[in-house]
Amino acid sequence: MTGQATSLERAGVWRRFGGFVCRPDLPPRASGISGAAFAVLGKLFVLDLLLMATLIGLAALAEALGAKFPGHLLTGLEMSPPIIALIVLGAPIAEETVFRGWLSGRPGHVLAVLLLLGGGIAFTVLSGGGREVAALAAPVIAFVLAIAAIWWKRRSDAMGFFQRHFRWFYWGSALAFGSVHLTNFTSGNALILLPLTLPQLLLGLILGYARTRFGLWSSMLMHAAHNTLFISLVLFGGG
């Protein structure tokens, strides 16, 4: 009975997620860290695994039938500890901040992400101009201001405009997240490569749901778990 009950609970979480994807709705605030949140995240991670396994199986079938896939940046890349750390920890933190840090619709979070992006742009411009000290200072200042913005607007709920048009922000963030992974491929044009970003698009939908329900920590955690599994397949599966 316990196994059957668990299956029913998992199906219930998946059903609610499917309903959310079709009709996204944004709560005023995320519920935060709790045992219930971890339970839901576990069920969403199982869904992620099933979706990725299906896509990997389809890709293997297509390759067996003669399909040729474009080269990938990870092909031939030495998996050193810094590279693994970047993929498992760095990428989830950075990508979740950029693509879903603002998805709460709360003013402090939106302002914080804009400040961090501004700091990143300033770092790029200043470092390119040979102003190393100012370049290093820019992201530090941006980070401090971002924390201040979150604290300043900590009592504010999601903006009304954002809530009313949330579905476009949600779908758009997932699409942008998938599209940016076009840069992972070393050949081919965007229209041909776009279907190959379906795994990232589906992951983006799951992570967006987790982020709005439980907070940014949850999407970072799930993203890190996803990348850990992915890099494990690369390391132990031969590619």
C-alpha positions, 0 to 999 in steps of 0.5 A: 500500500505504501508504494501505491500511495507514493505513486499516487502522490507522485502522479498528483505532483506531476498533474499539478505541474502539468496544469501549471504549465498549461495555465501558469499562476504566480503566488504572491510569495514562495512557500520557502524551505520545508519538508513538504517542499523537498518531497515535491522536489524529489517527485519533480526530479523523478519526472525530470529523469523520466523526460531526459531518459526518453529524450536520450532514448529517442536520440540513440534511436535516431543515431542508430537510424543514421542521424548525425548530431552536431559537435558539442563543446563538452566533446573532448573536454578534459573533465578537471575538478574546476570544470566539474565544479563549474557545471555542477555548482557554478552554472546552476547558481548563475543560470538560475539567478539570470533566468529565474531569479526575477520570476517571483515578480517581487520588486526586490528580486527583479531589481537585484537581478538587473543590478547583477546583470549590470555588474556583469556587463560593467566587468566585461566592458572595463576588463576589455578596456584594461581597467582591471581594478574597476572591472573587479570592483564592479561585480562586488558593488553590484552584489552588495547593491543586489542584497540591499535591494532584496532587503529593502523590498523584502516585504513586497509581494509579487507585482500586480502587472507581473502576476497578470501577465505571468504566463508570458514571463514563465514561458519566456524564461524557459524558452530563453533558457533553452535557446541560450544552450544553442551555444553548446553546439559547435556547428549548425544553424539555430533553426536546425539546432533548436530541437536539440535544446528541448531537454533544456526547455523542459528542464526550464519549465520544471525549474520555473515551477519549483522556483515560483512555488518554493523559492530560488533555492529549490530551482538551484538545487534541482538544477545542480542535481540535474547537472550532477547526473548529466556529468556523471553520465559523461564521466562514467558512461563514456560520453 
